[in-house]
Amino acid sequence: MSRLVIAAVILTVFFAVELVTALLIDSIALLADAGHMLTDLVALSMGLTAVLLSRHGRPSSARTYGWHRAEVFAAVANALLLLWVAGFIFYEAIRRLGDAPEVPGTPMIVVALAGLVANLVVVVLLRSHSEHSLAVKGAYLEVLADTVSSVGVLIAGIVTVTTGWPYADVVVAVLVALWVLPRAFALAGNALRILSESSPRHIDVDELQRALETVDGVTDVHDLHVWTLVPGKDMATAHLTATADPAQVLADAREVFSARGLHHSTVQVESPDGAAGCRCAAED
C-alpha cells in the first residue's frame, strides 16, 4: 500500500509542474500530458479507495459481498475520464488548426524529461499491484500510456527547437489522444464485462458443462453459471442431478471446478425425483 501512496505523491507533484508550465507557454501537447497525468492521479486515488473498501468493507445483509466491486466501478470511472480527456484534446487541436501559437520548445523538453522519469518510477511502483486489482491496473495502464505521451511531448519540443515548425505541438497532442482511446475502451470493456456478469474469457463454459456431465452418477447438469466477482475471483454455481452418493458426486464436481481455477463454487446435488441431496460452498 505504501508504494501506491508514494506513486500518488509523485503524480501530484509532476501534474502541478506540467499544468503550470503548459499554461505559461501555451502548449497543448504539454497540457494534454498534464491532463493525462491528472487521470493517472484520479485513477490511482480511486484505486486506493477501492482496494481499501474491498479489503476492509465488511459484508452486511445489504451487501453480502461487502465492497469487493468498488474497484470495478472505479475502473469504469477511470475509462470515462480518459475518454473525456481525449475528446478535449481533439477539440483543442481542431481549434488551433490554421492558428497555431508559437510554443517555446526548451521548456517542453525539460518538463517532458522530468515527467518521463516520474512516470517510469510510478510504473515500477504499480506493476506488482496491477496484477491483483482492476482499479490499480487501470491506473497502471494510464501511467504506462502517459509515459509514451511524455516521449511524444519531448519529441515535439525537440522538433520545435530545431525546425521552428508550429504544428509539432498540435500533432503530438492528437497522437497522445489516439494513444489513449483504445486503452480507455479496453478498460471500460473489461469492467463492464464483470458488471454484466459475463462468463470469464478464460473459462469455456460448454467444456465445463461436458466435464461435469462425465462425473460418475451425474445424469443432468443445469443452472450452471460462471461469472467474475472481481479480477482473480471467479465464481460458479451448478445443479447436478445424480443417482450416485451425493457426497462423492459433490467431491468429484469440486475437483472439476478447481481444475479450471474455479475455487469459489456452490454445487447442489439433486436426486432424479428432484430432492436436494446437499449443498456445498467451496472456498480457498
Order of alpha helices (4+ residues) and beta strands (2+ residues): alpha-alpha-alpha-alpha-alpha-alpha-alpha-beta-beta-alpha-beta-beta
